[in-house]
Amino acid sequence: MRAKSLISTLDFTVEEQDDILSLAGRIAAAPGDYGHLMGGRIMASLFFEPSTRTRLSFETAMLRLGGQVIGFSESASSSAAKGESLSDTIRTIDKYADLIVIRHPKEGAARVAAENTSMPVINAGDGGREHPTQTLTDLMTIRQAKRRLDNLVIGCAGDLKFGRTIHSLARNIGRYKNVSFIFVSPEELRIPTFLRAHLDAEGIRYEETADMERSIGGMDVLYMTRVQRERFFNEQDYIRLKDVYILDTHKMRLAKPDLAVLHPLPRVNEIAYEIDRDPRALYFEQAGWGLYARMALIAKMLGGAV
Ligand code: NCD
């Protein structure tokens, strides 16, 4: 693969990425065949920010490949709490493991990690900027549901400003043929300038609206996100915006019968629980695909995958 580390969602070419997704499909079909691939290898799992799915699916992925895991799940239990710099932490772990997976509240932290080690580094979310392995999970889910990654109208709703999953997904899937976006958000949570500039420069089509009911009927995929409370400066703004779009039965009636509803989770309030029974709701399956996508990624990055 061209890149040693996965820091930005564009680090792998479309061909390399398709290769990882195909491997993920083969692993899902026969996981036992891959149970010894990472024997003797160690993954350092460094989570400086809360996580359920990303951390546990990464750790499970390494264990299911026969490897082992070290790490921490909150910065309070690492020497960061004593004031150690990120680069010093990484230079130490460089002596212990074969691969680093890092989540950090600061944008650019994963890149700093990669600059301080010879090991491959995987960005498991850096502040409000990027979340490339969630994108692999999302692509896997869309591929399974729609049997394609091209010719799609993708709706993204909620917190498009701070939602790093959207920032990575839009730039990535925008590389496939005839993919366009409908961005649904309140004015204050519209897509950030860096994403707009990227889509404009690449000639990727998108429209922006605040009206979910009028736009949902045109979507093949609807990617819901929660309002990112921890990235707001002001609690009042969060409270005002948090329930602005709630996907419910009424809105689902306006959608295509084969819509695929995704959400990176955690859900707070933005999808009514009644929707979980709708066959178009794929977010828990999506969490399941995260395991196979990460198994494939680790296998490709550390070598030895067939
Ligand atoms: C996302 C994240 O951490 O950015 N969650 C995840 O990794 N599945 C989305 C979110 O926290 O809202």
Residues whose N, C-alpha, C, O or C-beta is under 5 A from the ligand:
A	BS01	NCD	R53 T54 G125 H131 R164 T165 R226 P264 L265 P266
